């Protein structure tokens, strides 16, 4: 069985589910089959009550994802391309709306659709050699899988315009300084192990509270401030009714770490 038959691998490390695009020979480019696999396996992890965080990464050390599979696209009609772009929304939507934090682990270059995949995620961790960019305008198109919308929300309008219109590529260190990535793993450290350690507060955290926080933060981009504050109160009330909140209070009184069960 080849990586084309199974383009995405799934595994679990404790409370963390990991999706790995296994197309190193193609720089982990996003074929149609890869998009479908990310959607199917992403839903499996979202529905797994034992999983509290999800990592998306790529095989090897060269690329997280180099974007669209241009070899596959050579035979596409314009309607085929439009359909493919639509799959970014339909298949990656499960990760975009996940009630569990989703982390892009950038093990190499993240370009075009690869960076757009990373922007679907809530957090981004990068290897020190990673390079990030949206080069579409140099190819006569624009980012079509959410890049023009999500990048500005993360780094601000001015920097998004700079990256997209100039085709600027950022090193991991630059991306960290811009807020495009949240953490850079130093050279020489095991990338996955370091990321799992960094995610321990989530893996050991309160799932109901984390899901409520994600809903409140995401809502802030869609509604005016006053409505956002109202929604925050609604989501906060969800946490008040949870057993996890009671456990946190008891653990504080007993001077121990709480054991959250997502109840």
HUGIUR-V440754 format. One record per pair of residues at least 24 apart in sequence whose ideal C-beta (glycine too) atoms are under 10 Angstrom apart, sorted by the first residue. I is the first residue (numbers start at 1). J is the second residue. Records with the same first field share a line. If there is no record, write none. Layout:
# HUGIUR-V440754
I = J  J
This chain:
# HUGIUR-V440754
3 = 28  33  34  59
4 = 31  33  34
5 = 33
6 = 33  37  41
7 = 31  32  33  34  35  36  37  38  59  69
8 = 33  34  35  36  37  38  39  40  41  42  56  58  59
9 = 37  41  57  59
10 = 37  40  41  42  44  45
11 = 55
12 = 45  48  50  51
13 = 51  53  55  192  193  195  196  199  203
14 = 50  51  52  53  196  199  200  203  204
15 = 48  50  51  52  53  100  196  199  200  202  203  204  205  207  262
16 = 45  51  52  53  54  55  100  101  103  192  195  196  199  200  202  203
17 = 41  42  44  45  46  48  50  51  52  53  54  55  56  100  102
18 = 45  51  53  54  55  56  57  103  105  192  195  196
19 = 44  45  54  55  56  57  58  95  102  105
20 = 55  56  57  58  59  60  105  107  192
21 = 56  57  58  59  60  63  64  65  107  114  117
22 = 58  59  60
23 = 58  59  60  63  65  66  69
24 = 58  59  60  61  62  63  108
25 = 59  60  62
26 = 63  65  66  69  70  71  72
27 = 58  59  60  62  63  64  65  66  67  69  108  109  111  114
28 = 57  58  59  60  62  63  64  65  66  67  69  107  108  109  110  114  117
29 = 58  63  65  66  67  68  69  70  71  72  73  111  112  113  114
30 = 65  66  67  68  69  72  84  87  88  91  92  112  113  114  116  117  145
31 = 68  69  71  72  73  84
32 = 69  72  73  76  80  83  84  87  91
33 = 69  72
34 = 65  69  72  87  91  117
35 = 68  69  84  86  87  88  90  91  92  113  117  145
36 = 87  90  91
37 = 91
38 = 87  88  91  92  94  95  117  120
39 = 87  90  91  92  93  94  95
40 = 91  94
41 = 94
42 = 91  92  93  94  95  96  98  102  120
43 = 91  93  94  95  98
44 = 94
45 = 94  95  98  100  102
46 = 94  95  97  98  99  100  102
47 = 94
48 = 100
49 = 207  261  262
50 = 262
51 = 98  100  203  207
52 = 100  101  199  202  203  204  205  206  207  210  211  260  262
53 = 98  100  101  102  103  122  123  195  196  199  200  201  202  203  205  207  210
54 = 94  95  98  100  101  102  103  104  121  122  199
55 = 101  102  103  104  105  121  123  125  192  195  196  199
56 = 92  95  102  103  104  105  106  117  118  120  121  124
57 = 103  104  105  106  107  108  125  127  191  192  195
58 = 104  105  106  107  108  109  110  114  117
59 = 107  108
60 = 107  108
61 = 107  108  127  129  130  191
62 = 107  108  109  129
63 = 106  107  108  109  110  111  114  130  131
64 = 104  105  106  107  108  109  110  111  114  115  117  118  124  126  127  130  131  132
65 = 104  106  107  108  109  110  111  112  113  114  115  116  117  118
66 = 108  109  110  111  112  113  114  115
67 = 109  110  111  112  113  114  115  116  117  133  134  135  136  139  143  145
68 = 111  112  113  114  116  136  144  145
69 = 113
70 = 112  139
81 = 141  144
82 = 144
84 = 113  144  145
85 = 113  144  145  146
86 = 144  145
87 = 145
88 = 113  116  117  120  144  145  146  147
89 = 120  145  146
92 = 116  117  120  121  145  146
93 = 120
94 = 120
95 = 120  121  122
96 = 120  121  122  146  150  218
97 = 214  215  218
98 = 122  211  214
99 = 207  208  210  211  212  214  215
100 = 202  207  210  211  214  262
101 = 199  202  203  205  207  210  211  213  214
102 = 214
103 = 182  183  195  196  198  199  202
104 = 181  182
105 = 130  183  185  191  192  194  195  196  199
106 = 130  131  132  172  175  180  181  184  185  191
107 = 185  191  192  195
108 = 191
109 = 133  169
110 = 134  169  170  172  175  180  181
111 = 135  136  169
112 = 136  139  141  143  144  145  147
113 = 143  144  145  146  147
114 = 145
115 = 143  145  146  147  150  151  163  169  170  175  180
116 = 143  144  145  146  147  148  149  150  151
117 = 145  146  147
118 = 150  154  175  180  181
119 = 143  145  146  147  149  150  151  153  154  155  180
120 = 145  146  150
121 = 150
122 = 182  202  210  214  217  218
123 = 181  182  183  195  198  199  202
124 = 154  172  175  176  179  180  181  182  183  184
125 = 172  181  182  183  184  185  191  192  194  195  198  199
126 = 170  171  172  173  175  176  180  181  182  183  184  185  191  195
127 = 172  184  185  186  187  189  191  194  195
128 = 171  172  173  176  184  185  186  187  188  189  191
129 = 171  172  184  187
130 = 170  171  172  173  175  181  184  185  191
131 = 169  170  171  172  174  175
132 = 163  168  169  170  171  172  174  175  178  180  181
133 = 163  164  166  167  168  169  170  175
134 = 160  163  164  165  167  168  169
135 = 163  164  166  167  168  169
136 = 164  167
137 = 163  164  165  166  167
138 = 165  166  167
139 = 167
149 = 221
150 = 221
151 = 180
153 = 220  221
154 = 178  179  180  181
155 = 179  180
204 = 257  258  259  260
205 = 244  258  260  262
206 = 239  242  243  244  245  247  248  258  260  261  262  263
207 = 242  244  260  261  262  263
208 = 235  238  239  241  242  243  244  245  260  261  262  263
209 = 235  236  238  239  242  244  245  248  260  262
210 = 239  244  260  262
211 = 235  238  239  262
212 = 236  237  238  239  240  242
213 = 239
